[in-house]
Each structure stands twice: as structure tokens, then as C-alpha cells.
């Protein structure tokens, strides 16, 4: 429960007018915070000490519920404080009373259980054993003693990734439901659509560039059951262009089904084998093929240029790697992050979960994937130059294409003239 999540919880517990914000403080930020402890300080709507006391009386049930939630979700937050934003303001101190101690795992217990889950579920059992043994040696040496959950999860994650090179393997804040909480409900489809619309399902920008070149800035691979109409609309807007740039430099991943949906627009209606995912726990392999039908207009022929950075990751890399392996796109930019394993969260405690890759991708063309190596670009340039290099190539293609109307040719020539010289043409 990092600061962002704490502020979200505040909105759940109190009306928007009742609290302003919450801050998370560590040892050294305040004399009251001991080693390995955290404090949550909540600033409320009050004008003076009397107003703070009135606020407390009106919101006592919410204060008690939030204290309980904090004790489960962030046990190191021994101190909870409510105040208002004035020098010398009074404070309402709500310490952890110890009533939930039986449900709060120690750092040592968290690490021990996380390693049990790693051994039982990691896609590479031998690697899981090697990593777990190394972490347990550090645990025995006392390296994880006396750490708050934020420091503990960060440190164990760093050690796991150093050992395995797997950036999907993470110990993180946020666990399963506590024993007294109701089990989470299945996500409501319409609610998920509404949430997805807040960032337009990862479609940051769609544009027709001068020279009739399409450009899509794509930040995540959304589930097509929710994002299908938005993806179809984006592809319809670039359907008449002579070349397409897909900017994946800020794409951190998403659903394999989203990758399939986007890729299906870039091939004709004939079946094309895109990827396989092998599950170690069941021994099953799931194949992913282009869809026989997509709403709107396909884009099977014009050249496609995909922009990458070292931040391009997971499902974002899937699209880049797949299109590159099939010869459907040129990848331009930096080598990507290198995370090819589908991952699932496994609750360790109400406070912590571990994200464990339980399957691996197998490309039908290369027989392997981008795990650890990243997607290596066809044209390697710093990410800041990738757009100019791709746009230059797209414009050169337009100028070399027959039957381009003179106004478009003029646009392409003028646009090319003002682009920085890349030396990559």
C-alpha cells in the first residue's frame, strides 16, 4: 500500500471533502518513527484544533476502519496520524493496537512463504530453486531483518531479478484479502470499459502526418473485449495512409489477446501464426493466430515501422517481436526491456504478493522469445531519434511509390526537407 494506494483508500473511507491527502513517512522523517516502521499522516479539512476534534467525532468509524485496514495491508505503519495543514496543529494519533498481530506476518515469514510459492509456480523449476536458495541464504544472514514492507519488497525484488534476469519476478505490496474481508467480486465489464476509457485504452494519439503517413502512439495492450471499438476506430483513421508508424516507446505491456487484435489488422484474412504460450504447470501450449475477422479496414500491405525504447516491455515487446519475426514491420529504436513470461500474482499475506511468471512465450518463427535479451531493433538508434528515423523512411517510401497524387508528394517532400538528418535513410 504505497502512498498512491493509501490516498485511494482515503477516498474509499471518507468523503472527498473530509480529507485532503495522505503522506507516507519513513524512519528518519519524524522522531516518532522507529527503525523498520512507517507512519501515515493524513491531512484533513479543519481550520483549527477545535475543528479537528469535531472532524474526529464525525468520522470515528472511518478512522477505526482505516486503522484496521492499514494494520493488515501495511503492518509496518505502526503510526497513523490525522492533522490539518497549519504550523503547530494538533494531531490525532491512532497507533496499531496489536489486535491483528496474528494476521501480520513478519518480514522473515513473508520471505519464507514467497520462496515456497516461487518453487511451486515458477516456469523454470531449476531456476526457482537456485533463486530461492540464494534468497534464503540472505535471509539466514539477517539481510532482511527489521525492514518495513516497502524496503523489504524492493530489496528482495532486486535480488531475485539480479539472480534470474527476469524483470517480471517481483515481490510487491498488496496481498490477498484478509481473513475478515469478503472475497473480491469479479470485475464488472462495463466498469472496466469506463476505466479503460480514461486513458483511451492506451491509445494516446492517432494522427495523419504530412505525406499521408499514419502515426499511433500506443501505451498499453488493452483487452479487445473492452478496447475493440477504440482499436478499430484508430485503425480506420490510418487505413488510407501509405505507411504506418506505431510508437511503442512508452508501452509497458498488457494482454496477449490485445496483441493479437492489433496484429490482425496488419495482415490479410489468411491465418497467420503469431505466438505460442506454454504453461509449465499444465504442460499445455496455447496458440495465438490472427483473427479471421476484424471490424473495419485491415492494413495488410503498406510498410509498418515500430518505435521502441528500453521501457518497452512485456506485451508491448510481444507486438514488436512478433511483427519483426514475421517480417511485417521494421523495429527502430532501442533494445527493449526483455520480459517475455506471462505472470500471475500469488498472495503471500494481506500485505504482500509475489508476481511469478508461470508460462513462457514461444515464437513459431524463431522458436524462442525476447526474455532477457529484449527485442533487438532492426535500426538501433536512441529512442529520441527513433521517430525521425522512422518518419524519414516512411516519407522516402511515399516518394518512391507510383500514383501518389502531387499534393501528397509535395507534402512528403516538404516534410522530409525539414526532418533532421539521421544518417539512417
Beta strands, then each sheet from edge to edge (+ up, - down):
strand 1: 19-26
strand 2: 38-44
strand 3: 79-83
strand 4: 91-93
strand 5: 170-173
strand 6: 203-209
strand 7: 213-218
strand 8: 243-247
strand 9: 273-279
strand 10: 285-289
strand 11: 303-308
strand 12: 329-333
strand 13: 343-347
strand 14: 352-357
strand 15: 359-362
strand 16: 379-380
sheet 1: 1+ 2- 3- 4+
sheet 2: 5+ 14- 13+
sheet 3: 6+ 7- 8- 11- 12- 16-
sheet 4: 10+ 9- 15+
end
